[in-house]
Amino acid sequence: MIKRILLVLGIILVLVGIGFVSYGFYKKATTDIPNPVATMEVEDYGTVKIELYPDEAPNTVANFIRLANRGFYNGLTFHRTIPDFMIQGGDKAGNGSGSPSLSDIEDNVTEEEEYNIPGEFIANGYTENNLKHTKGVISMARTDYSAIDSGLITYGYNSAGSQFFIMTEDNSSLDGLYAAFGKVIEGMDVVEKIANTEVYYRATELKEDDEIPEDEDGNEIASDTPKKAPVIKSITVETYGVDYGIPETVEVFDYYTWLMQNYGLTLQ
């Protein structure tokens, strides 16, 4: 009798154990981990929340998260703002010419070596990213060297670093050529307000006899440059416990050395 009772209890314990294991697998399989969400505070403008899409552009998302959560973007600006197109920011040089350094994404890096990331978009042979450049989409800015030499196309495709832009209107001409990696879910009104900040001039509005404004050093100011650049107070990303790691990087293309070697130019 006692043996029978022990046998029954044993069977019950086994069944209960199987039940817990099965529930664990079920929970793991059915748990929907949210996409990471970036919160961007822009001084005097407001808050923008952006959902990031690691399934579409995993390395691009990892790079953005790493920079943001290590404080890289804090205090940087939007240096280019165009109504009915996009706003661009995230450059530590403040003028669209800078790249981030490996020390911005890694610890124990002794050299201030700058880096870029591979372009996750169709033209660069990456076919998993099908995001369109619709209103509110965030995408990575990069350099286009193809106008100088068609052989430099790949260098341009892999030249993104920290600069990003947010669309204020749909623009299909960018699809497949830039790494879109998220979309604004709150604060699109803030993005629109930034896009309409006062600029020095619009290239589309220049007349033949108009002089291009210059800065204090006598350098021409780029079109669509805000007179008072909107400041990013902070960007932080909620990852919901997921570690997206350190992004894959590539060396920054030395464009100026290439020019001198191929065209014998001496650059001042």
N, C-alpha and C positions, 0 to 999 in steps of 0.2 A: 504493500500500500504506500509506504513511504517512498519506495523507488519510483512508483507511478507518479506520485505528487512531484517529486524532484524532476522527473522527466517532463512533466507538463510545464513546470516552472521554467525549465531550461528552454523548451520550445517557445514559450512566451517571450523570454528574454532575447532569444535569437530573432524572433519576429519584430520585437520592439527595436532591436539594433538595426535590422534591415530597414525598418521604417525611418529611423533617424538618418541613416546614410542616404536613402532614397530622397528624403526631404532636402538634405544638403545639396545633392546633385540638382534637384529640381530648382531650389532657390538660386543656386549658382547660374543655372542655365536661363532662368527667367528674370534675374535681377538686371534692371536696365540702368547702367551707370550713366548719369547725365553727361553731356558734353561740357567741357570747361567753359566758364563764363568770365570774361574780362570786364572789370569795372574801371573806367577811365574818368578821372576828375579833371576838368579843364577850368582853370582859373577864370573867374568872372563869366563863365558860360554855363557850366552845369555838369551833369553826370551822363555818361554814355555807357550802356552795357552791350557787350558783343559776345554772342555765342560763337565758339570756335569749333571747327570741324576736323578733328584728327583723322577721321576715316578717309577724308578727301586729300588732305595735305599734312601727313603726320610730322615730317621733319620741319616744315614751316611753322606748324603749331608749337612743336617742342622748342624751337628757337624763340618764338615770341613769348612763350610762357617763361622760359629761362631768363630772358632779358627783363621782362616785366617784374617778375617776382624777386629779382636781385636789385631792383631799383634803377635800372638803366634809364628808363624813360622819364623819371621824375625830374621835372624842371626843363625838359626839352620843349620844342615848339612845333606849331604847324607853320611851315615856311612857304607853303604854296596853297592858295585857296582859290577855287574857280567855281562860281555858281553854275548849277545845271551840269556839273561834271564830277568834281571830286575835291577832297582836301587831303593834303599830304604832309606828313610829319615824321618824327622819330629819328631825326638826324642830329648826332651830337655836335656837328659843326654848325648847325643852324641854317645852312644854305643849300642843302641837297648834295654836298660833295663828300660827306664823311661815311666811314664804315665802322662797325663796332670792332672791338678787340677781343681776342680769345679770353683775356682776363675778365671780360664782362659776363662770360658764361661758364668759366671754369675757375676752380681754386688752384693755388700753387703754380700759377703760370708766371714765369719770371720775365718773359719778353712781351712787350706790348704789340704783338703781331696782330694786324687786322685780318678779318676773315669775311668770307661770303658763304652763302649756302646754295646747294643745287636747286635749280628752278623746277618746282613740281607742277608742270603744266604740259599740255599736249605737244606744243611745238618743240619742247625739249626732250621728247620721247617718253614722258611720264603720262600714262593714259588713265590713271585712277582718279584724277581730279577733273570733275565735270561741272564745277561751279561756274555759273554765269556772272558777269559783272553787272548785276542789277542794283537798283537803288538800295543802299545800306550795306552792301557787301564790302568787306575789308580785304585788301590784296597787297602783295609786296611790290614796292617800287624797285626798279632795277635800271641799269644803264643800257643804252642801245648803241652799240658800236657799228652796226651794219651799214650806216650811212658813210662811214669812213672806209670800211673794207668788208666785203661780204664774208671773208674768211674769219672775221671776228664775231660772228653771230653767236656761237656757242659761249664765248666769254661773256657776252651780254646776258644770255639766258641764265648764267650762273653767277650773276653779280649782285643779287639781293643780299642785304645784311640786316639792318634794323629799320629802315624806312618803310613806311606803309601808307596806303591811301584808302580812303573810305568814299565810296561812290555816292553822289547826290542825285544821280539819274542813271537810267539804264544806258549801257554802252557796249554793244555786242562786238565792236572792233577790238576790244581787249581780250575777249574770250579765247582761251587756249594759248595766250601769249604772256600772261602774268599769273602768278600763283595766288589765286583767291583762296582764303582759308577761314572765313567766318562771315557773320552778318550781324548788324545792329538789331537788338531786340528791344531796347529802350533808349530814348534820348535822341531820336532822329531829328527832333526839332533843334537840339543843341548842335548837331552836325550841320544843319542848314544855316544856323546863325553864324557858325564859324566860316562857312563857305561864302557868306556875304559880308565878311569883314572888309574894311576899306583897304585897298591896295594902292601901290604907287602908280601903276598903270596896267592896262590890259594890252597885250600884243595885238589883239584883234581890233583895238580902237585907235591904234597909232596912225597918224597921218604922215604923209611923205616928209614933211618938214619938221615934224616933232623930234625933239631931242630926248634921248633916253636918260632918265634920272641916274645920278651917280651917288655912291656912298661917300663917307668921309675920306676914304682913301683914293677916291677918284675912279673906282671901279663901277662899271655899269651894273645897275640893279636889275635882276631878272624879272621878267613879267610875272604878274600874279603874286608878287611878294607883298604880304601885309605890312602896312605902316606900323602897326603894333601887333606883333606875332602872338597869337593865342598860346598860352603856356599850359603844358600838360603838368598838372600838380602831381599826379600819380597814375600808374596803371598797375592793378593787381589782378591776378587770375585765380579764381576758385577752381581747383582741379578735382574736388570731391574724393580726395585720397589717392588719386592716381599719380604716379611719378612718370612723367613723359620724357625724362632723361635729358641728356646733353645732345644737341643736334649734330648731325654730320656737317662738316664744314669743308670749304675749298679755299685755296689761296686766292688773294685778291689779284686780279690781272693788272700788271704794271703797264698801263696804257701809254704813259709818257715815255718810258724807256722804249716801248715798241715803236712809237713815232720816230724817235731819234735813230733807232737802228734801221728802220725801213725807209725813212724819208730824209735822213740826215739833218733833222731839225734841231736847232738849239733853243730850248725853252727857257725863258727867263723865270 
